[in-house]
Amino acid sequence: MRFASLASGSKGNCLVAEAGATRVMLDCGLAPPETARRLARLGLAPHDIHAILVTHEHGDHADGAFAFAAAHGQTVCLTQGTLQALRKQKKTKGGVQVRIVEKQSPLSVQDLQVHPFGVPHDAADPVQYVLSDGARRLGVLTDIGAPTAQVEAALSGCDALVLECNHELEMLWSGGYPTWLKERIAGPLGHLCNGDAGRLLGAIDRSRLQHVIAAHLSQQNNRPELARAALARALGCGEEWVAVASQDEGLGWRGLG
């Protein structure tokens, strides 16, 4: 099993996971041509993707999902609430096969097992995912306001973790965003700060971790070295062991042995 990030940040998010001959994209917040270009950087073509898993309806995660699926024949997997929200935004397309995701109800996409779990975020019906080939587990957690016991349970025992480190709290509050936006980002339905990401990491079973990736960093309110430091403290490791998925470059392939 292996995974890579095409992009991670407020301008678009997309991750690819592969098990055997099966490949899925988790979120698709880029325009289809850019998604295809970034897939090519990883040695993939659009038709190599079997399904698109959508976490929620916000544009940086879902804007390209139906357009890409319509162009290349993928199934879009998402919750009923997310589907309804995208329909209201006129972001869906006819002819695309849809598979409804239920929280806490595992589903299979060929060789990949998909375990969705609910998260607190200001969206209609958001989920995040743990992906598995039956032996290894990849946990992905972005766009969450605050950790919960359910989230901790879902991510415990993962072999790799892609974890939101959206902002450094001091940078957010001293920055130029309007007050209402700062309160939304830092609130219980907003985004995870570096400190809370580290505390979440410290609370889960980390015994199998091979990779930890800091993701969804704010370009205005965070810096990669701050995110790395927060996660490294929780892990008790050197900061160089923690990788960062960026907006422009994403993250190259990481394998799970």
RODO-2510 file (C-alpha; in nm, 4 decimals, decimal comma):
residues 257
     n   res          X          Y          Z
     1     m     0,0000     0,0000     0,0000
     2     r     0,1207     0,3519    -0,0759
     3     f    -0,0114     0,7087    -0,0841
     4     a     0,0771     1,0540    -0,2131
     5     s    -0,0657     1,4055    -0,2031
     6     l    -0,1400     1,6050    -0,5174
     7     a    -0,2107     1,9212    -0,3158
     8     s    -0,2858     2,0196     0,0418
     9     g    -0,4127     2,3596     0,1518
    10     s    -0,6942     2,6098     0,1208
    11     k    -0,6573     2,6361    -0,2597
    12     g    -0,7241     2,2679    -0,3217
    13     n    -0,6796     1,9257    -0,1631
    14     c    -0,6310     1,5852    -0,3230
    15     l    -0,4667     1,2648    -0,2010
    16     v    -0,4149     0,9340    -0,3825
    17     a    -0,3999     0,5941    -0,2116
    18     e    -0,3115     0,2671    -0,3819
    19     a    -0,3491    -0,0965    -0,2782
    20     g    -0,2679    -0,3625    -0,5347
    21     a    -0,4283    -0,2542    -0,8616
    22     t    -0,6767    -0,0210    -0,6874
    23     r    -0,6322     0,3545    -0,6638
    24     v    -0,8656     0,6103    -0,5108
    25     m    -0,8499     0,9855    -0,4761
    26     l    -0,9483     1,1308    -0,1432
    27     d    -1,1028     1,4689    -0,2226
    28     c    -1,0633     1,6565    -0,5495
    29     g    -1,0449     2,0296    -0,4955
    30     l    -0,8446     2,1070    -0,8085
    31     a    -0,9717     2,1676    -1,1611
    32     p    -0,9660     1,8467    -1,3697
    33     p    -0,6765     1,9539    -1,5971
    34     e    -0,4615     2,0422    -1,2963
    35     t    -0,5582     1,7178    -1,1246
    36     a    -0,4493     1,5245    -1,4336
    37     r    -0,1222     1,7176    -1,4504
    38     r    -0,0423     1,6398    -1,0896
    39     l    -0,1382     1,2746    -1,1310
    40     a     0,1156     1,2587    -1,4146
    41     r     0,3831     1,3806    -1,1731
    42     l     0,3124     1,0630    -0,9752
    43     g     0,3230     0,8439    -1,2844
    44     l    -0,0560     0,8066    -1,3041
    45     a    -0,3224     0,8846    -1,5634
    46     p    -0,6828     0,9852    -1,4844
    47     h    -0,8152     0,6448    -1,5902
    48     d    -0,5950     0,4813    -1,3241
    49     i    -0,8293     0,6188    -1,0553
    50     h    -1,1214     0,3931    -0,9601
    51     a    -1,3193     0,6166    -0,7222
    52     i    -1,3188     0,9595    -0,5582
    53     l    -1,3892     0,9783    -0,1846
    54     v    -1,5194     1,3207    -0,0806
    55     t    -1,4946     1,4370     0,2792
    56     h    -1,7304     1,7380     0,2587
    57     e    -1,8655     1,9990     0,0194
    58     h    -1,6219     2,2873     0,0690
    59     g    -1,4700     2,3962    -0,2591
    60     d    -1,1083     2,3205    -0,1753
    61     h    -1,2081     1,9568    -0,1249
    62     a    -1,4928     1,8954    -0,3673
    63     d    -1,5039     2,1489    -0,6500
    64     g    -1,3395     1,9191    -0,9048
    65     a    -1,4839     1,5860    -0,7945
    66     f    -1,7880     1,5537    -1,0197
    67     a    -1,6238     1,7218    -1,3184
    68     f    -1,3268     1,4846    -1,2974
    69     a    -1,5523     1,1814    -1,2486
    70     a    -1,7706     1,2841    -1,5435
    71     a    -1,4662     1,3175    -1,7666
    72     h    -1,2967     0,9945    -1,6623
    73     g    -1,5684     0,7570    -1,5390
    74     q    -1,5054     0,7360    -1,1640
    75     t    -1,7611     0,6712    -0,8916
    76     v    -1,7974     0,9531    -0,6364
    77     c    -1,8373     0,8339    -0,2751
    78     l    -1,9790     1,0836    -0,0252
    79     t    -2,2382     1,1250     0,2474
    80     q    -2,5983     1,2094     0,1659
    81     g    -2,5591     1,5486     0,3322
    82     t    -2,2513     1,6290     0,1258
    83     l    -2,4286     1,5228    -0,1929
    84     q    -2,7278     1,7458    -0,1173
    85     a    -2,4996     2,0401    -0,0378
    86     l    -2,3116     1,9971    -0,3663
    87     r    -2,6404     1,9768    -0,5547
    88     k    -2,7472     2,3085    -0,4006
    89     q    -2,4161     2,4572    -0,5131
    90     k    -2,4736     2,3112    -0,8617
    91     k    -2,1439     2,1223    -0,8354
    92     t    -2,2813     1,7788    -0,9328
    93     k    -2,3109     1,6403    -1,2866
    94     g    -2,5579     1,4004    -1,4438
    95     g    -2,4377     1,0571    -1,5425
    96     v    -2,1821     1,0263    -1,2625
    97     q    -2,2233     0,7152    -1,0501
    98     v    -2,2665     0,8040    -0,6818
    99     r    -2,2140     0,5827    -0,3793
   100     i    -2,3527     0,7042    -0,0476
   101     v    -2,1182     0,6814     0,2497
   102     e    -2,2552     0,6158     0,5991
   103     k    -2,0517     0,7181     0,9019
   104     q    -1,8971     0,4211     1,0807
   105     s    -2,0070     0,1867     0,7990
   106     p    -1,7065     0,0427     0,6131
   107     l    -1,7186     0,0027     0,2367
   108     s    -1,4869    -0,1558    -0,0168
   109     v    -1,3426    -0,0131    -0,3371
   110     q    -1,1901    -0,3215    -0,4959
   111     d    -0,8694    -0,3912    -0,2971
   112     l    -0,9142    -0,0959    -0,0603
   113     q    -1,1214    -0,0996     0,2560
   114     v    -1,2667     0,2406     0,3438
   115     h    -1,3648     0,3332     0,6992
   116     p    -1,5469     0,6693     0,7235
   117     f    -1,5846     0,8493     1,0563
   118     g    -1,7627     1,1696     1,1489
   119     v    -1,5826     1,4898     1,2489
   120     p    -1,6872     1,8298     1,3892
   121     h    -1,6597     2,0808     1,1039
   122     d    -1,8856     2,3530     0,9642
   123     a    -2,0143     2,1465     0,6718
   124     a    -2,3381     1,9613     0,6041
   125     d    -2,2315     1,6052     0,6894
   126     p    -1,8505     1,5814     0,6972
   127     v    -1,6458     1,2646     0,7297
   128     q    -1,2819     1,1691     0,7193
   129     y    -1,1392     0,8323     0,6253
   130     v    -0,9109     0,5478     0,7245
   131     l    -0,8014     0,3441     0,4216
   132     s    -0,6672    -0,0101     0,4486
   133     d    -0,5460    -0,2974     0,2332
   134     g    -0,6298    -0,5404     0,5135
   135     a    -0,2830    -0,5286     0,6647
   136     r    -0,1886    -0,1592     0,6754
   137     r    -0,3956     0,1471     0,7663
   138     l    -0,3701     0,5063     0,6417
   139     g    -0,5573     0,7659     0,8459
   140     v    -0,6470     1,1015     0,6912
   141     l    -0,7755     1,3862     0,9061
   142     t    -0,8177     1,7390     0,7704
   143     d    -1,0850     2,0025     0,8327
   144     i    -1,1749     1,9302     1,1923
   145     g    -1,2450     2,1845     1,4619
   146     a    -1,1542     1,9772     1,7655
   147     p    -1,0503     1,6176     1,8362
   148     t    -1,3103     1,3769     1,9732
   149     a    -1,2931     1,0341     2,1351
   150     q    -1,4365     0,8868     1,8153
   151     v    -1,1600     1,0465     1,6090
   152     e    -0,8929     0,9210     1,8482
   153     a    -1,0329     0,5682     1,8262
   154     a    -1,0458     0,5796     1,4451
   155     l    -0,6828     0,6919     1,4114
   156     s    -0,5270     0,4717     1,6793
   157     g    -0,3072     0,1986     1,5409
   158     c    -0,2622     0,3515     1,1950
   159     d     0,0561     0,2842     0,9978
   160     a     0,0518     0,6325     0,8437
   161     l    -0,1294     0,9510     0,9355
   162     v    -0,2037     1,2636     0,7325
   163     l    -0,2975     1,5181     0,9965
   164     e    -0,4272     1,8728     0,9696
   165     c    -0,1968     2,1392     1,1104
   166     n    -0,3891     2,4361     0,9786
   167     h    -0,2581     2,7232     1,1849
   168     e    -0,0354     2,8407     1,4646
   169     l    -0,2808     2,9946     1,7076
   170     e    -0,0702     3,3010     1,7894
   171     m    -0,0147     3,3743     1,4200
   172     l    -0,3871     3,3453     1,3511
   173     w    -0,4943     3,5851     1,6274
   174     s    -0,2239     3,8421     1,5500
   175     g    -0,2761     3,8234     1,1726
   176     g    -0,4853     4,0289     0,9357
   177     y    -0,7961     3,8122     0,9034
   178     p    -1,1239     3,9701     1,0192
   179     t    -1,2323     3,8713     1,3686
   180     w    -1,5269     3,6608     1,2503
   181     l    -1,2958     3,4519     1,0317
   182     k    -1,0412     3,4047     1,3087
   183     e    -1,3190     3,2873     1,5394
   184     r    -1,4496     3,0460     1,2760
   185     i    -1,1058     2,8959     1,2090
   186     a    -1,0186     2,8588     1,5770
   187     g    -1,3674     2,7479     1,6803
   188     p    -1,4964     2,3961     1,7554
   189     l    -1,6181     2,3510     1,3958
   190     g    -1,3178     2,5103     1,2269
   191     h    -0,9634     2,3841     1,1786
   192     l    -0,6986     2,2150     1,3886
   193     c    -0,4078     2,4257     1,5159
   194     n    -0,0565     2,2902     1,5550
   195     g    -0,0925     2,2487     1,9294
   196     d    -0,4181     2,0544     1,9085
   197     a    -0,2769     1,8383     1,6292
   198     g     0,0149     1,7498     1,8542
   199     r    -0,2140     1,6745     2,1474
   200     l    -0,4293     1,4495     1,9292
   201     l    -0,1215     1,2671     1,8064
   202     g    -0,0071     1,2224     2,1646
   203     a    -0,3423     1,0713     2,2638
   204     i    -0,3606     0,7906     2,0074
   205     d    -0,1834     0,4568     1,9707
   206     r     0,1288     0,5466     1,7694
   207     s     0,3020     0,2083     1,7932
   208     r     0,2644     0,1242     1,4215
   209     l     0,3345     0,4652     1,2700
   210     q     0,5741     0,4661     0,9743
   211     h     0,4801     0,8083     0,8358
   212     v     0,3312     1,1253     0,9838
   213     i     0,2385     1,4017     0,7398
   214     a     0,1406     1,7541     0,8411
   215     a    -0,1316     1,8727     0,6030
   216     h    -0,3669     2,1578     0,5162
   217     l    -0,1259     2,4256     0,6413
   218     s    -0,2472     2,7834     0,6123
   219     q    -0,0163     2,9900     0,3954
   220     q    -0,0963     3,2991     0,6044
   221     n    -0,1154     3,1563     0,9565
   222     n     0,1391     2,8759     0,9740
   223     r     0,4891     2,7713     0,8733
   224     p     0,6088     2,4176     0,7954
   225     e     0,8748     2,4275     1,0669
   226     l     0,6131     2,5102     1,3316
   227     a     0,3891     2,2231     1,2267
   228     r     0,6828     1,9813     1,2164
   229     a     0,7963     2,0889     1,5627
   230     a     0,4512     2,0393     1,7174
   231     l     0,4130     1,6880     1,5780
   232     a     0,7733     1,5913     1,6522
   233     r     0,7258     1,6871     2,0176
   234     a     0,4262     1,4563     2,0396
   235     l     0,6180     1,1747     1,8721
   236     g     0,9412     1,2283     2,0627
   237     c     1,1350     1,2269     1,7369
   238     g     1,3470     1,4585     1,5275
   239     e     1,1599     1,7190     1,3262
   240     e     1,3077     1,5839     1,0026
   241     w     1,1020     1,2641     1,0479
   242     v     0,7754     1,4594     1,0028
   243     a     0,6856     1,5365     0,6402
   244     v     0,4701     1,8240     0,5151
   245     a     0,2226     1,8082     0,2259
   246     s     0,2256     2,1449     0,0512
   247     q    -0,0189     2,3363    -0,1649
   248     d     0,1994     2,3511    -0,4738
   249     e     0,3996     2,0302    -0,4532
   250     g     0,1814     1,8001    -0,2463
   251     l     0,3885     1,5030    -0,1316
   252     g     0,5555     1,2236    -0,3242
   253     w     0,4768     0,8558    -0,2831
   254     r     0,5118     0,7060     0,0645
   255     g     0,5001     0,3276     0,0993
   256     l     0,3674     0,1198     0,3858
   257     g     0,5771    -0,1922     0,4366
***
